[in-house]
């Protein structure tokens, strides 16, 4: 499935191996502020065996500018987890994260019996996700690295 945003000339497409280099570029652009270099190998392995659905935001020239997905929760049979969401650092605060998050939540609504969506993110994006109805249920100071705090968040899906 494709979703296109004409004003920004962006399209959300399902991840394919051809997007790997672009996704890694997006990741690298967010180091060290949002991710640590040590997480790159974990993301690389994730792209080899994506659980659930993973989307890629491409611009009009076909360049990957963002990515993120959703998968069935391993800890809650009625839950789904947002996975590895990120936007190229040069395009933060342009609305692309909102587009991708709305798309991912729409995917969650299509998943049978999902009543709650979970994510873990840093304190730097906690407020962003609160705008979508997520609430912080646990905070781990320095949970990712020194100065980068982990926030475990959840959102109850409407109509559940």
Secondary structure, DSSP 8 states (H G I E B T S, - for coil): --EEETTTTEEEEE--GGGHHHHHHHHHHTBTTTB-GGGHHHHHHHHHS--SEEEEEE-TTS-EEEEEEEEE-SS-TTEEEEEEEEE-GGGTTSSHHHHHHHHHHHHHHHSTT--EEEEEEETTTHHHHHTTT-EEEEEEEEEEETTEEEEEEEEE-TT-
